[in-house]
Each structure stands twice: as structure tokens, then as C-alpha cells.
Amino acid sequence: MALPQVSRTRVALLLPLSGANRSLGEAMFNAAQLALFDQADPRVEFLPQDTGGTPAGAAEATRQAIAAGARVLAGPLTSPETNAAAGAARAARLPMLAFTNDGAAGGNGVWVLGVTPAQQVDRMVAAGAGAGATRFAMLAQEDEFGRRMAQALRARLAQAGLPAPFVLLHPPRVDMAQAVRDVASMAGQLPLDALLLVETGLAARNAAQAVAAAFPRPPRLMGTALWAQDTTLAQEAALAGAWFPAPDPQARQGFEGRYQAAFGERPPRLAGVAYDAAGMAARAARDGGGVLPVGEAFLGADGPLRLMPDGQVARGLAVFALDPSGEPRLVQPAPVPGAAGS
């Protein structure tokens, strides 16, 4: 007896399956397959499309996916690829769940699933304010990431009704001790409650060492999500107890355990973004024929998140403290992000 045919809705996976990021693309494809396996729905079919890791390749992959009948697009990887591919997606009125962390790429049918500067700043300001901090400062390199972190910090503090931050953006080669003294000079006699170091490695360690001498009352030190991958920072005594945001540990451990069981290796950090995008895309394809669950909370590989109507993603991040043991200490768990207007 012939088995009944199952009507399937196609979800395109826009991945770098060739080129410099091929190994990452393959791991992200594995993560997407794991998301579909976890949902156990035969009505969804993934359509992998190779972007080659270039904007032109991403645009062509998107056109091919649309021609093949995809109803939702997951990917591509970077901001230039997303910007190149978004035009065709918007023209076809297909939602795109991009893997980039460039919040500026979102909007008008495109959602940004990477951990953005704004998400990191929001979490650190909330944690700092909850501990009584009202005056913030930031030290960062003058590059695209530093500028976006500064913009996010100014906006978040204004939204919270807190004083504007003292921000110092420095060139790549700088005396970090002098840079810290310059931040202290900017603050003047006003007490500084928190200093966000948008630095890693030696720069972060040198900055932390200079804080005690530069400030009469040293502020609480904070970092970025990149600190979760920098094992050298815990060895610096001046950074002991410094806070940083990172994905929810329980959700991440669960995802990594399932991935390793399925594929025999630990997934790279960005594989979790592909898992989340594929899971939400599959859900949209199954339940709404391509309508994303905007406004609903979703538990992903890196914790809770919520798609917002403006193309941004509200993400629940945990707060950790650096510990001399080398194992970060959980300070606050990841909250479920609120809905728009809450």
C-alpha cells in the first residue's frame, strides 16, 4: 500500500557551505537539522543554499531559494551578506532570520538573531542599575563595534532616565593606563558606579590594573559577551568579580549536549544562532505558512528570546562574574525578555 504524501513547506538555509567559513557553515547546517529533529515535524523541509560567504553569493542564494519555493529564509551569516540578500527577500515578502549581530540590518521583514551590542548593553545596564549604579562610563576601541556599544549605552541610559555616560573611544594602539586616567578625568569629582570595558585580552587586563589607581572609589567593572570566550581574563586579579553578559548556561549546555550526541563534537558558538533561526523558521512554516511568531517567547540554544515587530530581537542574557578559579560565577540568570511595550 502506498504511503500518503505529506505536503511540505520549504525553509531555506542560507549558509557558507564553501569558502573561508565552510566549516562554520557545515556546523550551522548540523544545528539547523538538530532543530528540525527536535520539532519532529515531517511537514517542513530544509533547503540548503550555499552563499560562498560573499554578499553576491548570498544574494544569488536567496534568489534561488525563492525560485525553489522557500517560504522562510534562515541566514545568511554576516551583515554584508544580509544587506545584499534582504532586497530579494523583501521583494518576495519572505521573512528572513539573519545570523548577523548587526542590529542595523534588521527591520522590514528581516530579524537579526546574533547577540547584538544593544542586547549586551541593555543587560549590563539593567544588572548595574539593579545593584544601585546610576553613573556609567565606557572605554572602547574606536571601531564599528565600539561605536555601536557607545550608541547603545547612551540610548539605554536615556531610556532609563539615568545620566549620560562618560565614553572614551581610543585608537587601536593606546596606553590603557592613560586611557583609564582620561575616563577618570572625564568623570571629575562625580562618583562613577560602573565602567564598561569593551576590551578583551591584554587590553582588558591592562585597563583593569589601572582602575584602582585612577579612581578614588573604583567602579564596578563590566565587559562584553566576548569575555565568555576569553579564558585569560580570569587569571587577572584586577578583574576578579567583573561582570559580563552571556547566554543562559542551562539552555546552552542542553543544546551542546544534544549536538555532541548527534554529531560527535562540540558546536561552535555561532551554531546556536542557526539552531534558533531554523527552529523559529520551521515553526513559522508549519503553523502559519511563513508567518513568524512575532511577539512570542521562544526558548533557543542560548536561552530565551522574542522577535519584536521592528526587526530586532529581545534576548534574555545571563550575567556572570569572572572568578579566579577560571569558571565564571553566575550572578543573575537569563530573564525571559518582555514583549513590546512591557
C-alpha positions in Angstrom: 0.0 0.0 0.0 1.4 3.4 -0.9 2.1 5.8 1.9 0.1 9.1 1.9 2.0 12.0 0.6 2.9 14.7 3.1 2.8 18.3 1.9 6.0 20.1 2.9 6.8 23.7 3.4 10.3 24.7 2.4 12.7 26.7 4.6 15.9 28.0 3.0 19.1 27.8 4.9 21.5 30.5 3.5 24.9 29.2 4.7 28.6 29.5 3.7 29.0 25.9 2.5 32.1 26.8 0.6 34.8 29.4 1.1 36.6 30.6 4.2 33.7 29.9 6.5 32.8 26.5 5.2 33.5 24.6 8.4 31.3 27.0 10.3 28.6 26.8 7.7 28.6 23.0 8.0 28.3 23.2 11.7 25.4 25.6 11.4 23.7 23.3 8.9 24.0 20.5 11.5 22.5 22.8 14.2 19.6 23.5 11.8 19.0 19.8 11.3 19.0 19.3 15.0 16.3 22.0 15.4 14.1 20.2 12.9 14.7 16.9 14.6 13.8 18.4 17.9 10.5 19.6 16.4 9.9 16.2 14.8 7.7 17.6 12.0 7.7 16.0 8.6 5.8 18.9 7.1 8.9 21.1 7.0 11.7 20.6 4.5 15.1 22.5 4.7 16.6 23.7 1.5 20.3 24.5 2.0 21.7 27.2 -0.3 25.4 28.0 -0.5 26.3 31.7 -0.2 30.0 31.1 -0.6 30.4 33.6 2.3 30.1 36.6 0.0 27.4 39.3 -0.5 27.0 38.4 -4.2 26.7 34.7 -3.3 24.1 35.4 -0.6 22.0 37.5 -3.0 22.1 34.7 -5.6 21.4 32.0 -3.0 18.3 34.0 -1.9 17.0 34.3 -5.4 17.5 30.6 -6.0 15.7 29.8 -2.7 12.8 32.0 -3.7 12.6 30.3 -7.1 12.6 26.9 -5.4 9.5 27.8 -3.3 11.0 28.7 0.1 8.5 30.4 2.4 11.0 31.4 5.1 14.7 32.3 4.9 17.2 31.4 7.7 20.6 33.2 7.3 22.8 34.5 5.9 25.8 34.8 8.2 27.3 38.3 8.0 25.9 41.9 7.9 27.2 42.5 4.3 25.6 39.2 3.1 22.3 40.1 4.9 22.2 43.5 3.3 22.8 42.0 -0.1 20.2 39.3 0.3 17.5 41.4 2.0 16.3 43.1 -1.2 15.2 39.9 -2.9 13.6 38.7 0.4 11.6 41.9 0.9 10.5 42.0 -2.8 9.2 38.4 -2.4 7.7 39.3 1.0 9.5 36.4 2.7 10.7 36.8 6.3 14.5 36.5 6.9 16.1 35.4 10.1 19.7 36.5 9.7 22.6 35.2 11.8 24.5 38.6 12.0 24.8 40.6 15.2 24.4 43.9 13.3 21.2 45.3 14.6 21.1 47.9 11.8 20.5 45.1 9.3 17.1 44.3 10.9 13.7 45.7 10.1 11.1 45.5 7.3 10.9 41.7 7.3 14.5 41.0 8.5 15.3 39.9 12.0 18.8 39.8 13.5 19.4 36.8 15.6 23.1 37.3 16.6 23.9 38.7 20.1 23.9 42.5 19.3 25.7 45.3 21.1 22.4 46.7 22.2 21.3 43.4 23.8 24.6 43.3 25.8 24.3 46.9 26.9 20.7 46.5 27.9 21.6 43.5 30.1 24.6 45.2 31.8 22.7 48.5 32.5 19.8 46.5 33.9 22.1 44.5 36.2 24.1 47.5 37.2 21.0 49.7 37.9 19.5 46.8 39.9 22.6 46.9 42.1 22.3 50.7 42.6 24.5 52.0 39.8 23.4 55.3 38.2 26.6 56.7 36.6 28.2 54.7 33.9 31.3 55.1 31.7 32.7 53.1 28.8 36.1 52.5 27.4 36.3 51.0 23.9 38.4 51.0 20.7 37.1 53.4 18.1 35.8 50.9 15.6 32.4 49.8 14.5 31.7 47.6 17.5 32.9 50.2 19.9 30.8 52.9 18.3 27.7 50.7 18.4 28.2 49.8 22.0 28.6 53.6 22.8 25.4 54.4 20.9 23.5 51.6 22.7 24.8 52.7 26.1 23.7 56.4 25.6 20.3 55.3 24.3 19.7 52.8 27.1 20.6 55.2 29.9 18.5 57.9 28.4 15.6 55.5 28.2 16.1 54.6 31.9 16.3 58.2 32.9 19.9 57.9 34.1 22.7 60.4 33.5 24.5 60.3 30.1 27.6 58.0 30.2 31.3 59.1 30.0 32.5 57.5 26.8 36.1 57.3 25.6 36.8 55.7 22.2 40.5 55.2 21.7 42.7 54.3 18.7 44.0 50.6 18.3 47.4 51.4 19.9 47.0 53.2 23.1 48.4 53.3 26.7 45.5 51.7 28.5 46.6 53.1 31.9 46.4 56.6 30.4 43.1 55.9 28.8 41.7 54.8 32.2 43.0 58.0 33.7 41.3 60.0 30.9 38.0 58.4 31.8 38.5 59.3 35.4 39.3 62.9 34.4 36.1 63.0 32.4 34.1 61.9 35.4 35.8 64.5 37.6 34.6 64.6 41.2 31.4 62.7 40.4 31.5 59.1 41.6 31.4 56.5 38.9 29.5 53.4 39.6 30.2 51.2 36.6 32.9 51.1 33.9 32.1 49.0 30.8 35.3 47.8 29.3 34.7 46.9 25.6 38.1 45.3 25.5 39.5 41.7 25.5 42.8 40.0 26.2 45.8 42.1 27.3 43.9 45.4 26.7 41.2 44.4 29.2 43.8 43.2 31.8 45.9 46.4 31.5 42.8 48.6 31.8 41.6 46.7 34.9 45.0 47.1 36.5 44.9 50.8 36.1 41.4 51.4 37.6 42.4 51.2 41.3 45.0 54.0 40.9 42.8 56.2 38.7 39.6 56.3 40.8 39.3 57.2 44.5 36.5 54.7 44.6 36.9 52.1 41.9 33.7 51.5 39.9 32.3 48.1 39.2 34.0 46.6 36.1 31.8 45.2 33.3 32.6 43.5 30.0 31.0 42.1 26.9 29.8 38.7 25.7 33.3 38.2 24.2 34.6 37.7 27.7 32.8 34.3 27.8 35.4 33.0 25.3 38.5 34.7 26.8 39.9 32.3 29.4 42.9 34.6 30.1 40.7 37.2 31.9 40.0 35.1 34.9 43.8 35.0 35.6 43.9 38.8 36.2 43.4 39.6 39.8 42.1 43.1 39.0 39.3 41.6 37.0 38.1 39.3 39.8 34.3 39.8 40.2 33.9 41.8 37.0 30.5 41.2 35.3 29.8 40.3 31.8 26.7 39.1 29.8 26.5 35.6 28.2 23.9 33.2 27.0 21.8 31.2 29.5 24.1 28.3 30.7 21.4 25.7 31.1 20.0 26.2 27.7 23.4 26.2 26.1 24.5 23.1 27.9 21.4 21.3 26.7 22.0 22.4 23.1 25.7 21.4 23.2 24.9 18.0 24.7 22.3 17.2 22.0 24.6 18.5 19.3 27.6 16.4 20.5 25.4 13.3 20.8 24.2 13.7 17.3 27.4 14.8 15.5 30.3 13.7 17.8 31.8 17.1 18.5 31.0 20.3 20.4 29.3 23.0 18.3 31.0 26.4 17.6 29.4 29.3 19.4 27.5 30.6 16.4 25.9 27.3 15.7 23.3 28.2 18.4 22.1 31.1 16.3 21.4 28.7 13.4 19.6 26.4 15.7 17.3 29.2 16.9 16.7 30.6 13.4 15.9 27.2 12.0 13.6 26.3 14.8 11.6 29.5 14.5 11.5 29.3 10.7 10.3 25.7 10.9 7.6 26.7 13.4 6.5 29.5 11.1 6.4 27.2 8.1 4.4 24.6 10.0 1.9 26.8 11.8 1.5 29.9 9.6 2.7 29.1 6.2 5.6 31.5 6.7 4.3 33.9 9.3 6.9 34.2 12.1 5.8 34.1 15.8 6.5 37.8 16.4 6.0 38.8 20.0 6.0 35.2 21.4 8.8 34.0 23.7 11.0 31.2 22.2 13.5 29.1 24.1 16.5 28.8 21.9 20.0 27.3 22.1 21.3 30.3 24.0 18.3 31.0 26.2 15.0 32.9 25.8 14.4 35.3 23.0 11.5 37.2 21.4 11.1 38.5 17.9 10.0 42.2 18.0 7.9 43.9 15.4 10.7 46.3 14.4 13.0 43.5 13.3 15.0 43.5 16.5 15.2 40.5 18.8 14.9 40.8 22.6 17.2 38.3 24.1 17.5 37.1 27.7 21.1 37.0 28.7 22.6 35.8 32.0 25.1 37.8 34.0 28.4 36.2 35.1 31.3 37.3 37.2 34.9 36.4 36.4 36.3 34.1 39.1 40.0 33.2 39.8 39.0 29.5 39.6 38.6 30.0 35.9 34.9 29.0 35.9 32.7 32.1 35.7 30.2 32.5 38.5 26.5 33.0 37.7 25.3 36.3 39.2 21.9 36.6 37.6 20.0 34.0 35.4 18.7 34.9 32.0 15.3 36.5 32.2 12.5 35.9 29.6 12.5 39.2 27.6 9.4 41.2 27.8 7.0 41.8 25.0 6.9 45.1 23.1 5.6 47.9 25.3 6.0 46.0 28.5 
